[in-house]
Amino acid sequence: RTETNQILIVMNSTRRAFLTHISLLAAGSAFAVPSINWGLKDKKLKVVLTGTGVRGTSFWGKRLVDQYGDILEFVGLCDINPGRLEYALKYMGVDCPTFTDFEQMINETKPDLVIVTTKDSTHHEFIVKGLDMGCDVLTEKPLTTDETKCQEIIDAERRSKKNLIVGFNYRWSP
């Protein structure tokens, strides 16, 4: 298959484990996800998305809403293009605030997880800001575009003691 299917994640029920294993969404397994609490008790994981292009809204946005809506909720969407923001709300089927300012979104929504799907050359900006603002971060590949930006990311992860996950879009299976 050319698209990632649902997966079965067998894990303990901690938030950290959920964040670590969410990157497996890109692994392409064809199993159904069981109803698991993920260690969040009665609360849903608060997620924001920055970069509402096709990859962000479909692969990470709509897919997560459809498959994990019982355990997470989008509390904000951010993009420099207001038209894409409007489309993203409708396409993903979410009702959350939209922002053109990333830091404002983080300050107002206080998310647990930031998903970064901006253009590759800006991934580091949002990863570093997200980590420094106290959020775990999930980014699509590539992590970044050069060694200087990569070092900035490594330093921010160490400094923040938060989790950084790189999700790979598994497209082709033998």
PAGURO-161870 format. One record per residue: chain; z, y, x of N, C-alpha, C, O, CB in turn. Coordinates in Angstrom, 3 decimals, always signed. Each point is the difference from the previous one (the first is absolute). Glycine has a CB too. Layout:
<rs>
R  vexpa       n_w       n_v       n_u      ca_w      ca_v      ca_u       c_w       c_v       c_u       o_w       o_v       o_u      cb_w      cb_v      cb_u
R      A         Z         Y         X         Z         Y         X         Z         Y         X         Z         Y         X         Z         Y         X
...
</rs>
This chain:
<rs>
R  vexpa       n_w       n_v       n_u      ca_w      ca_v      ca_u       c_w       c_v       c_u       o_w       o_v       o_u      cb_w      cb_v      cb_u
R      A    +0.000    -1.188    +0.840    +0.000    +1.188    -0.840    +0.000    +1.239    +0.876    +0.450    -0.021    +1.146    +0.763    -1.213    -2.973
R      A    -1.718    +2.287    +1.272    -0.084    +1.233    +0.785    +1.122    +0.979    -0.294    +0.079    +1.047    +0.643    -2.515    -1.357    -0.599
R      A    +3.277    +0.010    -0.966    +1.104    +0.900    -0.308    +1.320    -0.747    +0.116    +0.056    -1.218    -0.167    -1.536    +2.569    -1.358
R      A    +2.512    -0.623    +1.806    +1.327    -0.575    +0.094    +0.494    -0.361    -1.385    -0.143    +0.781    -0.941    +0.619    +0.546    +3.016
R      A    +0.102    -2.500    -2.202    +0.559    -0.446    -1.275    +1.507    +0.135    +0.036    +0.566    +0.445    +0.999    -2.480    -2.037    -1.343
R      A    +2.560    +1.215    -0.730    +1.453    +0.025    -0.045    +0.543    -0.992    +1.007    -0.685    -0.950    +0.379    +0.663    +1.627    -2.803
R      A    +1.245    -0.458    +2.854    +0.616    -0.892    +0.968    +1.387    -0.419    -0.451    +0.629    +0.632    -0.848    -1.946    +0.452    +2.663
R      A    +1.759    -2.153    -1.225    +1.357    -0.481    -0.229    +0.827    +0.399    +1.203    -0.311    -0.375    +1.131    -0.477    -1.575    -2.568
R      A    +1.827    +2.701    +1.197    +0.862    +0.418    +1.086    +1.363    -0.666    -0.222    +0.706    +0.313    -0.959    -1.948    +1.923    +1.252
R      A    +1.592    -3.143    +0.592    +1.282    -0.671    -0.084    +0.893    +0.664    +1.025    -0.292    -0.010    +1.196    -0.725    -2.202    -1.977
R      A    +2.107    +2.787    +0.308    +0.832    +0.787    +0.883    +1.384    +0.175    -0.584    +0.245    -0.335    -1.159    -2.263    +1.508    +2.011
R      A    +2.929    -0.643    -0.037    +1.293    +0.340    -0.571    -0.171    +1.252    -0.835    -1.074    +0.601    +0.004    +2.323    -1.650    +1.934
R      A    -0.237    +1.443    -2.638    -0.175    +1.090    -0.963    +0.544    +1.319    +0.546    +0.844    +0.638    -0.629    -0.695    -2.301    -1.240
R      A    -0.636    +2.066    +3.039    +0.421    +1.274    +0.540    -1.156    +0.986    -0.011    -1.166    -0.390    +0.060    +2.867    -0.766    +1.365
R      A    -1.369    +2.415    -1.502    -1.019    +1.043    +0.016    -0.787    -0.046    +1.307    -1.221    +0.157    +0.000    +2.650    +1.275    -1.498
R      A    -0.731    -1.647    +2.605    -0.674    -0.062    +1.299    -1.024    -1.126    +0.030    -1.106    +0.172    +0.512    +3.152    +0.764    +0.585
R      A    -1.678    -2.080    -1.645    -0.943    -1.119    -0.021    -1.203    +0.327    -0.870    -1.131    -0.345    +0.341    +3.021    -1.257    +0.023
R      A    -1.648    +2.266    -1.486    -1.126    +0.387    -0.853    -0.960    +0.900    +0.762    -1.212    -0.215    -0.022    +2.671    +0.024    -2.010
R      A    -0.914    +1.202    +2.708    -0.855    +0.928    +0.738    -0.743    -0.703    +1.131    -1.164    +0.297    +0.266    +2.737    +1.558    -0.837
R      A    -0.906    -2.772    +1.222    -0.651    -0.731    +1.081    -1.138    -0.845    -0.529    -1.061    -0.074    +0.621    +3.204    +0.043    +0.644
R      A    -1.938    -0.603    -2.398    -0.983    -0.945    -0.515    -1.062    +0.620    -0.903    -0.982    -0.662    -0.335    +2.742    -1.029    +0.495
R      A    -1.580    +2.942    -0.558    -1.010    +0.598    -0.870    -1.347    +0.095    +0.714    -1.052    +0.010    -0.641    +2.850    +1.286    -0.541
R      A    -1.757    -1.227    +2.506    -1.267    +0.047    +0.732    -0.797    -1.282    -0.187    -1.203    -0.030    +0.261    +2.253    +1.555    +1.412
R      A    -0.395    -2.567    -2.116    -0.713    -1.248    -0.277    -0.948    +0.118    -1.190    -0.818    -0.889    -0.236    +2.758    -0.344    +1.174
R      A    -1.830    +2.333    -1.688    -0.945    +0.211    -1.095    -1.436    -0.035    +0.503    -0.930    -0.319    -0.740    +2.643    +1.687    -0.461
R      A    -1.869    -1.037    +2.461    -1.340    +0.030    +0.585    -0.395    -1.338    +0.606    -1.064    -0.098    +0.611    +1.378    +2.515    -0.160
R      A    +0.488    -3.426    -0.597    -0.263    -1.280    +0.663    -1.018    -0.870    -0.720    -0.594    -0.883    +0.621    +2.885    +0.993    +0.239
R      A    -2.504    +0.110    -2.131    -1.063    -0.719    -0.698    +0.395    -1.344    -0.582    -0.881    -0.787    -0.346    -0.633    +1.929    +1.844
R      A    +2.769    -1.432    -1.619    +0.397    -1.263    -0.604    -0.308    +0.000    -1.491    -0.080    +1.061    -0.619    +1.878    -1.325    +2.346
R      A    -1.967    -0.886    -2.286    -0.404    -0.096    -1.405    +1.117    -0.526    -0.889    -0.258    -0.748    -0.942    -2.072    +0.379    +1.700
R      A    +3.543    +0.744    -0.474    +1.131    -0.472    -0.781    +0.524    +1.109    -0.895    -0.259    +1.179    +0.245    +0.845    -2.805    +1.565
R      A    +0.137    +1.255    -2.827    +0.602    +0.977    -0.914    +1.354    +0.426    +0.542    +0.712    -0.798    +0.610    -1.921    -0.216    -2.585
R      A    +1.559    +2.263    +1.754    +1.296    +0.513    +0.433    +1.023    -0.280    -1.078    -0.198    +0.387    -1.152    -0.895    +1.408    +2.541
R      A    +2.199    -2.468    -1.038    +1.036    -0.270    -0.986    +0.785    +1.260    -0.317    -0.073    +0.985    +0.735    +0.225    -3.339    +0.077
R      A    +0.595    +2.326    -1.897    +0.854    +1.123    -0.347    +1.223    -0.063    +0.893    +0.876    -0.844    -0.191    -1.703    +0.886    -2.212
R      A    +0.884    +0.842    +3.368    +1.118    +0.061    +0.926    +0.572    +1.393    -0.073    -0.742    +0.972    -0.150    -0.258    -2.729    +1.676
R      A    +2.286    +1.865    -1.425    +0.681    +1.278    -0.072    -0.208    +0.813    +1.268    +0.099    +1.225    -0.074    +1.586    -2.246    -1.444
R      A    -1.960    +0.442    +2.657    -0.216    +0.642    +1.296    +1.241    +0.702    +0.507    -0.106    +0.833    +0.900    -2.269    -0.547    -1.497
R      A    +3.533    -0.581    +0.068    +1.230    +0.600    +0.482    +0.238    +1.424    -0.485    +0.889    +0.679    +0.513    -1.126    -2.118    +1.446
R      A    -0.522    +1.897    -2.914    +0.132    +1.367    -0.482    +0.860    +0.092    -1.253    +0.137    +1.072    -0.589    -2.358    -0.583    +1.567
R      A    +2.787    -1.595    -1.373    +0.822    -0.094    -1.208    -0.794    +0.487    -1.199    -1.064    -0.546    -0.292    +3.163    +0.875    +1.643
R      A    -1.608    +0.687    -2.054    -0.709    +0.489    -1.183    -0.908    +1.183    +0.302    -0.581    +0.588    -0.912    +2.479    -1.384    -0.454
R      A    -2.021    +1.146    +2.638    -0.814    +1.142    +0.377    -1.346    -0.465    +0.542    -0.112    -1.064    +0.609    +2.186    +2.391    -0.113
R      A    -3.083    -0.509    -0.730    -1.317    -0.285    +0.554    -0.160    +0.721    +1.340    +0.609    +1.044    +0.235    -1.566    -1.339    -2.564
R      A    +0.146    -0.269    +3.184    -0.340    +0.626    +1.265    -0.833    +1.246    -0.302    -1.013    -0.085    -0.694    +1.075    -2.152    +1.935
R      A    +0.360    +3.386    -0.725    -0.716    +1.254    -0.231    -1.056    +0.176    +1.090    +0.320    +0.060    +1.188    +1.721    +0.979    -2.302
R      A    -3.317    -0.958    +0.687    -1.126    +0.025    +0.918    -0.824    +1.269    -0.204    -0.201    +0.444    -1.130    +0.149    -2.961    +1.145
R      A    -0.422    +3.098    +1.091    -0.975    +1.082    -0.058    -1.228    -0.417    +0.794    +0.079    -0.809    +0.924    +1.745    +2.558    -1.169
R      A    -2.954    -1.181    -0.135    -1.264    -0.275    +0.665    -0.600    +1.312    +0.471    -0.137    +0.939    -0.784    -0.241    -3.002    -0.626
R      A    +0.020    +2.134    +2.685    -0.714    +1.167    +0.492    -1.378    -0.441    +0.461    -0.148    -0.889    +0.839    +2.306    +2.029    -0.149
R      A    -3.161    -0.490    -1.265    -1.390    -0.390    +0.224    -0.487    -0.809    -1.188    +0.236    -1.207    -0.060    +0.101    +1.206    +2.561
R      A    -1.010    +0.638    -3.443    -0.376    -0.671    -1.250    -1.497    -0.302    -0.066    -0.637    +0.158    -1.041    +2.535    +1.002    -0.086
R      A    -2.436    -1.594    +2.252    -1.377    -0.480    +0.005    -0.065    -1.397    -0.597    +0.971    -0.472    -0.591    -1.481    +1.872    +2.616
R      A    -0.616    -2.054    -1.875    -0.211    -1.323    -0.587    +1.024    -1.021    +0.499    +0.594    -0.719    -0.804    -3.026    +1.252    +0.618
R      A    +2.642    -0.604    +1.486    +0.957    -0.971    +0.540    +1.397    +0.256    -0.531    +0.698    -0.936    -0.391    -2.088    +0.725    +2.449
R      A    +1.802    +1.461    -2.075    +1.345    +0.322    -0.463    +0.216    -0.310    -1.468    +1.006    -0.604    -0.369    -0.934    +2.357    +2.083
R      A    -1.021    -1.338    -2.560    +0.204    -0.163    -1.441    -0.239    -1.419    -0.481    +0.640    -0.440    -0.955    -1.303    +2.792    +0.687
R      A    -0.236    -3.073    +0.905    -0.294    -1.358    -0.479    +0.826    -1.040    +0.727    +0.800    -0.702    -0.618    -3.107    +1.427    +0.058
R      A    +2.126    -0.829    +1.849    +0.670    -1.066    +0.749    +1.513    +0.149    +0.004    +0.710    -0.977    -0.241    -2.728    +0.801    +1.659
R      A    +2.528    +1.369    -1.153    +1.450    +0.198    +0.035    +0.545    +0.570    -1.296    +1.149    -0.282    -0.340    -1.326    +0.623    +2.775
R      A    -0.579    +0.433    -3.164    +0.512    +0.628    -1.207    -0.024    -0.898    -1.216    +1.030    -0.546    -0.396    -1.778    +2.667    +1.325
R      A    -0.413    -2.275    -1.518    -0.130    -0.782    -1.235    +0.491    -1.433    +0.171    +0.657    -0.547    -0.886    -2.597    +1.970    +0.253
R      A    +1.623    -2.024    +1.766    +0.428    -1.384    +0.251    +1.530    -0.127    -0.059    +0.527    -0.930    -0.610    -2.576    +0.577    +2.046
R      A    +2.749    +1.289    -0.800    +1.460    -0.062    -0.030    +0.544    +0.273    -1.400    +0.946    -0.655    -0.436    -0.899    +1.380    +2.827
R      A    -0.633    +0.230    -3.088    +0.430    +0.295    -1.373    -0.186    -1.236    -0.878    +0.908    -0.378    -0.740    -1.517    +2.820    +1.036
R      A    -0.558    -3.068    -0.217    -0.303    -1.154    -0.845    +0.832    -1.228    +0.352    +0.453    -0.717    -0.892    -2.747    +1.606    +0.645
R      A    +2.495    -1.134    +1.524    +0.646    -1.243    +0.420    +1.495    +0.120    +0.254    +0.712    -1.003    -0.038    -2.862    +0.382    +1.014
R      A    +2.637    +1.829    -0.717    +1.413    +0.160    +0.342    +0.678    +1.108    -0.804    +1.042    +0.512    +0.407    -1.580    -1.332    +1.876
R      A    -0.045    +1.190    -3.415    +0.558    +1.067    -0.817    +1.421    -0.257    -0.466    +0.719    +0.935    -0.351    -3.004    -0.458    -0.362
R      A    +2.692    -1.737    +0.707    +1.361    -0.319    -0.420    +1.041    +0.284    +1.084    +1.195    +0.045    -0.295    -2.157    -1.779    -1.194
R      A    +0.531    +1.926    +2.728    +0.957    +0.221    +1.086    -0.220    +1.296    +0.763    +0.827    +0.370    +0.833    -0.666    -2.805    -0.642
R      A    -1.270    +3.135    -0.460    -0.227    +1.270    +0.674    -0.635    +0.998    -0.951    -0.592    -0.369    -1.014    +0.346    -0.822    +3.201
R      A    +0.379    +2.457    -1.840    -0.643    +1.054    -0.787    -0.490    +1.088    +0.937    +0.663    +0.356    +0.973    +0.800    -0.857    -2.969
R      A    -2.644    +1.020    +1.677    -0.514    +1.138    +0.745    +0.673    +1.248    -0.537    -0.043    +0.278    -1.199    -2.184    -1.424    +1.629
R      A    +2.857    +1.902    +0.477    +0.696    +1.221    -0.396    -0.733    +1.245    +0.473    +0.430    +1.118    -0.281    +1.720    -2.364    +0.353
R      A    -3.269    +1.059    +0.655    -0.791    +1.136    +0.444    -1.288    -0.431    +0.661    -0.071    -1.046    +0.645    +2.155    +2.327    -0.361
R      A    -3.115    -0.445    -0.456    -1.289    -0.186    +0.663    -0.331    +1.304    +0.711    +0.254    +1.084    -0.526    -1.058    -2.794    -1.208
R      A    +0.230    +1.601    +2.941    -0.313    +1.188    +0.778    -1.414    -0.090    +0.560    -0.419    -1.049    +0.491    +2.848    +1.325    +0.082
R      A    -3.159    +0.834    -0.650    -1.335    +0.075    +0.567    -0.376    +1.474    +0.090    +0.536    +0.830    -0.735    -1.200    -3.114    -0.212
R      A    -0.256    +2.604    +1.849    -0.463    +1.384    +0.098    -1.047    +0.312    -1.062    -0.372    +1.159    -0.182    +0.847    -1.200    +2.635
R      A    -0.955    -0.991    -3.160    -1.054    +0.152    -0.998    +0.589    -0.176    -1.406    +0.303    -1.126    -0.395    -2.035    +0.277    +2.051
R      A    +1.899    +1.934    -2.415    +0.575    -0.103    -1.352    -0.806    -0.901    -0.936    +0.578    -0.644    -0.875    +0.339    +2.923    +1.199
R      A    -2.231    -2.336    -0.159    -0.827    -0.871    -0.826    +0.317    -1.471    +0.221    +0.045    -0.784    -0.949    -1.823    +2.510    +1.009
R      A    +1.998    -2.097    +1.199    +0.370    -1.389    +0.297    +1.381    -0.315    -0.559    +0.238    -1.113    -0.468    -1.648    +1.169    +2.546
R      A    +2.314    +0.904    -2.034    +1.334    -0.216    -0.567    -0.086    -0.280    -1.494    +0.639    -0.925    -0.502    +0.346    +2.423    +2.253
R      A    -1.764    -0.708    -2.449    -0.168    -0.194    -1.443    -0.595    -1.382    -0.294    +0.468    -0.710    -0.890    -0.774    +3.201    +0.591
R      A    -0.723    -2.857    +1.051    -0.619    -1.314    -0.179    +0.998    -1.122    +0.309    +0.068    -0.991    -0.728    -2.310    +1.982    +1.319
R      A    +3.012    -0.832    +0.490    +0.954    -1.030    +0.415    +1.029    -0.290    -1.092    +0.320    -1.160    -0.259    -0.637    +1.878    +2.633
R      A    +0.830    +0.323    -3.008    +0.969    -0.197    -1.085    -0.576    -0.892    -1.095    +0.649    -0.942    -0.455    +0.351    +3.187    +0.956
R      A    -2.215    -1.938    -0.914    -0.642    -0.768    -1.075    -0.343    -1.409    +0.447    +0.306    -0.967    -0.697    -1.224    +3.084    -0.229
R      A    +0.285    -2.240    +2.081    -0.445    -1.304    +0.480    +1.178    -0.953    +0.251    -0.049    -1.172    -0.372    -1.942    +2.293    +1.400
R      A    +3.041    -0.603    -0.396    +1.158    -0.831    +0.310    +0.866    -0.251    -1.229    +0.784    -0.948    -0.022    -0.819    +1.850    +2.342
R      A    -0.100    -0.069    -3.334    +0.820    -0.160    -1.197    +1.446    +0.405    +0.216    +0.918    -0.648    -0.502    -2.417    -1.180    -0.181
R      A    +1.698    +2.909    +1.437    +1.358    +0.466    +0.271    +0.198    +1.383    -0.596    -0.954    +0.731    -0.265    +1.040    -2.094    +2.377
R      A    +1.172    +1.697    -2.313    +0.372    +1.306    -0.529    +1.055    +0.562    +0.944    +1.201    -0.115    -0.244    -1.723    -0.540    -2.191
R      A    +0.053    +1.261    +3.507    +0.918    +0.557    +0.991    -0.536    +1.351    +0.457    -1.168    +0.314    -0.228    +1.884    -2.632    +0.983
R      A    +0.119    +3.105    -0.122    -0.460    +1.292    +0.484    -1.044    -0.162    +1.110    -0.011    -0.999    +0.719    +2.241    +1.985    -1.326
R      A    -3.097    +0.009    +0.731    -0.967    +0.018    +1.091    +0.282    +1.207    +0.884    +0.542    +1.012    -0.442    -2.283    -2.183    -0.984
R      A    +1.353    +1.028    +2.693    +0.305    +1.033    +0.983    -1.177    +0.175    +0.952    -0.747    -0.940    +0.270    +3.207    +0.414    -0.438
R      A    -2.608    +1.738    +0.666    -0.916    +0.241    +1.102    +0.789    +0.239    +1.284    -0.590    +0.127    +1.073    -1.119    +0.833    -2.663
R      A    +3.026    -0.898    +1.492    +0.886    +0.201    +1.141    +0.885    -1.242    +0.168    +0.837    -0.293    -0.853    -0.852    +2.823    +0.498
R      A    -0.180    -3.252    +1.460    +0.708    -1.251    +0.259    +1.514    +0.186    +0.058    +0.745    -0.735    -0.646    -2.745    -0.058    +1.882
R      A    +2.447    +1.772    -0.465    +1.442    +0.204    +0.146    +0.657    +0.367    -1.323    +1.117    -0.439    -0.275    -1.498    +1.156    +2.625
R      A    -0.283    +0.067    -3.157    +0.528    +0.330    -1.324    +0.140    -1.275    -0.834    +1.000    -0.184    -0.694    -2.061    +2.485    +0.807
R      A    +0.057    -3.179    -0.043    +0.068    -1.250    -0.757    +1.214    -0.835    +0.422    +0.729    -0.515    -0.848    -3.235    +0.539    +0.620
R      A    +2.716    -0.152    +1.531    +1.125    -0.797    +0.491    +1.325    +0.628    -0.417    +0.901    -0.698    -0.465    -2.290    -0.069    +2.412
R      A    +1.508    +2.068    -1.785    +1.244    +0.691    -0.364    +0.310    -0.099    -1.489    +1.161    -0.154    -0.381    -1.553    +1.711    +2.272
R      A    -0.625    -1.469    -2.731    +0.232    -0.021    -1.443    +0.148    -1.408    -0.573    +0.749    -0.187    -0.959    -2.024    +2.297    +0.833
R      A    +0.592    -3.094    +0.679    +0.020    -1.338    -0.599    +0.967    -0.955    +0.678    +0.400    -0.991    -0.612    -2.740    +1.356    -0.030
R      A    +2.727    -0.107    +1.871    +0.941    -0.835    +0.757    -0.388    -1.491    -0.059    +0.769    -0.828    -0.487    +1.050    +2.512    +0.002
R      A    -3.017    -2.012    +0.985    -0.468    -1.386    -0.087    +0.684    -0.929    +1.001    +0.552    +0.439    +1.009    -2.726    +0.442    -1.795
R      A    +2.120    -2.175    +0.477    +0.441    -1.023    +0.949    -1.122    -0.329    +0.974    +0.239    -0.272    +1.176    +1.342    -0.673    -2.892
R      A    -2.811    +0.974    +1.207    -1.151    -0.434    +0.776    -1.147    +0.989    -0.144    -0.336    +0.421    -1.107    +1.038    -2.806    +0.816
R      A    -1.302    +2.755    +1.426    -1.191    +0.836    +0.038    -1.175    -0.892    +0.379    +0.062    -0.710    +1.003    +1.276    +2.798    -0.374
R      A    -2.395    -2.058    -1.410    -1.222    -0.716    +0.351    -1.018    +1.030    +0.472    -0.305    +0.956    -0.713    +0.772    -2.820    -0.973
R      A    -0.994    +1.660    +2.902    -0.941    +0.942    +0.608    -1.397    -0.600    -0.010    -0.259    -1.019    +0.642    +2.085    +1.978    +0.814
R      A    -2.730    -0.308    -2.199    -1.397    -0.434    -0.052    -0.928    +1.214    +0.135    -1.040    +0.079    -0.654    +1.678    -2.057    -0.805
R      A    -0.244    +2.905    +2.307    -0.831    +1.169    +0.285    -1.088    -0.405    +0.979    -0.101    -1.170    +0.366    +2.040    +2.751    -0.775
R      A    -2.756    -0.622    +0.836    -1.002    -0.346    +1.007    +0.718    -0.402    +1.293    +1.074    +0.512    +0.316    -2.775    +1.087    -1.357
R      A    +1.090    -2.518    +1.770    +0.634    -0.616    +1.169    +0.578    +1.014    +0.984    +1.084    -0.214    +0.542    -2.658    -1.668    -0.811
R      A    +0.868    +2.973    +0.502    +0.433    +0.984    +0.997    +1.263    +0.756    -0.402    +0.586    +0.698    +0.828    -2.955    -0.470    -0.175
R      A    +2.798    -0.353    -1.908    +1.223    +0.688    -0.439    +1.143    -0.959    -0.322    +1.081    +0.451    -0.381    -2.522    +1.355    -0.514
R      A    +1.235    -3.105    +1.037    +1.078    -0.952    -0.296    +1.300    +0.388    +0.708    +1.064    +0.021    -0.619    -2.781    -1.827    +0.326
R      A    +1.630    +2.111    +1.582    +1.209    +0.282    +0.783    +0.810    +1.158    -0.579    +1.230    -0.041    +0.021    -2.413    -0.806    +1.998
R      A    +0.522    +1.863    -2.527    +0.722    +1.154    -0.543    +0.935    -0.423    -1.127    +1.166    +0.394    -0.036    -3.088    +1.092    +0.657
R      A    +1.404    -2.282    -1.526    +0.785    -0.386    -1.175    +0.985    -1.115    +0.315    +1.072    -0.068    -0.601    -2.978    +0.748    -0.839
R      A    +1.558    -1.544    +2.367    +0.938    -1.043    +0.434    +1.219    +0.648    +0.642    +1.135    -0.301    -0.370    -3.035    -1.333    +0.723
R      A    +1.667    +2.525    +0.611    +1.103    +0.656    +0.705    +0.851    +0.817    -0.969    +1.227    -0.097    +0.027    -2.617    +0.183    +2.066
R      A    +0.759    +0.716    -2.946    +0.759    +0.796    -0.972    +0.795    -0.895    -0.944    +1.169    +0.272    -0.276    -2.909    +1.527    +0.413
R      A    +1.116    -2.860    -0.630    +0.694    -0.912    -0.910    +1.221    -0.630    +0.645    +1.078    -0.023    -0.595    -3.242    -0.435    -0.521
R      A    +2.001    -0.053    +2.334    +1.134    -0.596    +0.718    +1.086    +1.038    +0.255    +1.181    -0.255    -0.239    -2.733    -1.398    +1.319
R      A    +1.147    +2.831    -0.592    +0.974    +1.053    +0.299    +0.719    +0.510    -1.239    +1.112    +0.521    +0.089    -2.516    +0.120    +1.838
R      A    +0.765    -0.792    -3.085    +0.628    +0.450    -1.242    +0.801    -1.120    -0.678    +0.437    +0.151    -1.141    -2.303    +1.500    +0.861
R      A    +2.056    -2.772    +0.982    +0.891    -1.054    -0.472    -0.624    -1.080    -0.856    +0.705    -0.684    -0.742    +0.991    +2.367    +0.847
R      A    -3.011    -1.851    -0.016    -0.687    -0.998    -0.824    -0.531    -1.148    +0.861    -0.344    +0.187    +1.167    -0.281    +1.613    -2.810
R      A    +0.568    -2.976    +1.048    -0.772    -1.076    +0.592    -1.461    +0.334    -0.257    -0.316    +0.669    -0.984    +2.173    -2.415    +0.649
R      A    -2.755    +1.289    +1.208    -1.409    +0.355    -0.118    -0.863    -1.245    +0.110    +0.215    -0.858    +0.856    +0.251    +3.127    +0.109
R      A    -1.448    -2.343    -1.853    -1.037    -1.030    +0.041    -1.318    +0.737    +0.173    -0.316    +0.894    -0.786    +1.636    -2.543    -0.694
R      A    -2.089    +1.289    +2.494    -1.286    +0.646    +0.217    -1.091    -1.044    +0.076    +0.231    -1.137    +0.410    +0.879    +3.031    +0.790
R      A    -2.302    -1.490    -1.600    -1.140    -0.882    +0.155    -0.425    +0.006    +1.463    +0.415    +0.870    +0.764    -1.161    -0.446    -3.152
R      A    -0.056    -1.362    +2.769    -0.551    +0.017    +1.353    -1.153    +0.982    +0.052    -0.629    +0.247    -1.029    +1.319    -2.642    +1.414
R      A    -0.984    +2.950    +0.742    +0.751    -0.107    +1.250    +1.266    +0.849    -0.054    +0.077    +0.986    -0.733    -2.216    -1.410    +1.976
R      A    +3.110    +0.026    -0.465    +1.238    +0.753    +0.071    -0.300    +1.460    +0.339    +0.504    +0.910    -0.657    +0.750    -2.988    +1.358
R      A    -2.061    +2.293    +0.310    -0.404    +1.341    +0.412    -1.226    -0.099    +0.886    -0.565    -1.081    +0.168    +2.941    +1.910    -0.318
R      A    -2.789    +0.293    +0.717    -1.286    +0.024    +0.704    +0.062    +0.181    +1.511    -1.024    -0.124    +0.672    +0.144    +1.017    -2.736
R      A    +2.049    -0.606    +2.612    +0.088    +0.079    +1.466    +1.431    -0.258    +0.467    +0.928    -0.079    -0.805    -2.840    +1.720    +0.839
R      A    +2.071    -1.772    +1.292    +1.294    -0.381    +0.567    +1.055    +1.091    -0.137    +1.185    -0.316    -0.106    -2.405    -1.128    +1.696
R      A    +0.834    +2.707    -1.591    +0.965    +1.093    -0.154    +0.614    -0.033    -1.395    +1.216    +0.115    -0.157    -2.506    +1.286    +1.810
R      A    +0.445    -1.557    -2.658    +0.488    -0.084    -1.386    +0.843    -1.256    -0.189    +0.997    +0.014    -0.721    -3.024    +1.247    -0.091
R      A    +1.623    -2.333    +1.456    +0.770    -1.251    -0.089    +1.401    +0.193    +0.585    +0.978    -0.482    -0.572    -3.116    -0.860    +0.728
R      A    +2.242    +2.026    +0.955    +1.311    +0.247    +0.603    +0.860    +0.858    -0.915    +1.204    -0.234    -0.110    -2.218    +0.054    +2.393
R      A    +0.417    +1.173    -2.941    +0.745    +0.821    -0.962    +0.586    -0.874    -1.107    +1.141    +0.194    -0.422    -2.641    +1.772    +0.920
R      A    +0.713    -2.919    -0.956    +0.451    -0.909    -1.061    +1.130    -0.889    +0.496    +1.012    -0.160    -0.683    -3.310    +0.185    -0.319
R      A    +2.133    -0.604    +2.185    +1.044    -0.864    +0.578    +1.302    +0.781    +0.151    +1.071    -0.494    -0.354    -2.823    -0.854    +1.581
R      A    +1.659    +2.560    -0.704    +1.197    +0.830    +0.179    +0.670    +0.305    -1.343    +1.225    -0.047    -0.106    -2.259    +1.055    +2.166
R      A    +0.239    -0.699    -3.077    +0.563    +0.306    -1.325    +0.665    -1.225    -0.605    +1.062    +0.115    -0.611    -2.820    +1.631    +0.271
R      A    +1.156    -2.912    +0.496    +0.611    -1.212    -0.546    +1.335    -0.273    +0.677    +0.984    -0.304    -0.674    -3.259    -0.629    +0.166
R      A    +2.319    +1.036    +1.810    +1.258    -0.218    +0.734    +1.062    +1.018    -0.408    +1.158    -0.346    -0.233    -2.463    -0.593    +2.160
R      A    +0.889    +2.188    -2.008    +0.908    +1.099    -0.331    +0.572    -0.154    -1.415    +1.186    +0.241    -0.227    -2.488    +1.259    +1.771
R      A    +0.460    -1.896    -2.474    +0.394    -0.051    -1.406    +0.756    -1.266    -0.372    +0.785    -0.006    -0.949    -2.753    +1.394    +0.455
R      A    +1.733    -2.447    +1.235    +0.566    -1.324    -0.315    -0.481    -0.500    -1.367    +0.679    -0.795    -0.649    +1.346    +1.353    +2.039
R      A    -3.183    -0.095    -1.814    -0.628    -0.447    -1.246    -1.086    -1.010    +0.342    -0.335    -0.193    +1.169    +0.830    +2.407    -2.317
R      A    -1.037    -2.851    +0.124    -1.023    -1.021    +0.194    -1.400    +0.587    -0.104    -0.273    +0.845    -0.853    +1.844    -2.549    -0.059
R      A    -2.449    +1.247    +1.789    -1.409    +0.348    -0.037    -0.794    -1.291    -0.068    +0.190    -0.902    +0.816    +0.190    +3.051    +0.489
R      A    -1.264    -2.231    -2.278    -0.797    -1.206    -0.223    -1.471    +0.400    -0.023    -0.366    +1.000    -0.617    +2.248    -2.121    -0.694
R      A    -2.724    +0.340    +1.984    -1.437    +0.222    -0.058    -0.600    -1.116    -0.841    +0.132    -1.177    +0.335    -0.170    +2.338    +1.938
R      A    -0.622    -0.789    -3.365    -0.632    -0.979    -0.878    -1.458    -0.169    +0.363    -0.718    +0.981    +0.194    +2.313    -0.397    -2.021
R      A    -2.029    -1.815    +1.917    -1.390    -0.289    +0.314    -0.704    -0.491    -1.249    +0.514    -0.864    -0.710    +0.081    +0.315    +3.092
R      A    -1.748    +1.087    -2.645    -0.795    -0.358    -1.164    -0.812    -1.233    +0.345    -1.063    +0.103    +0.612    +0.956    +2.303    -1.403
R      A    +0.599    -3.566    +0.405    -0.666    -1.274    +0.279    -1.184    -0.136    -0.932    +0.175    -0.103    -1.214    +1.984    -0.966    +1.984
R      A    -3.359    +1.067    -0.220    -1.195    +0.022    -0.831    -0.809    -1.293    -0.001    -0.585    -0.363    -1.020    +0.526    +2.759    +1.459
R      A    +0.023    -3.082    +0.676    -0.913    -1.148    +0.099    +0.780    -1.240    +0.409    +0.756    +0.015    +0.971    -2.678    +1.505    -0.364
R      A    +1.726    -2.582    -1.356    +0.677    -1.264    +0.273    -1.046    -1.035    +0.431    -1.095    -0.048    -0.559    +2.940    +0.588    -1.129
R      A    -1.507    -1.361    +2.675    -0.971    -1.034    +0.428    -0.328    -0.976    -1.114    -0.794    -0.920    +0.199    +1.663    +1.124    +2.114
</rs>
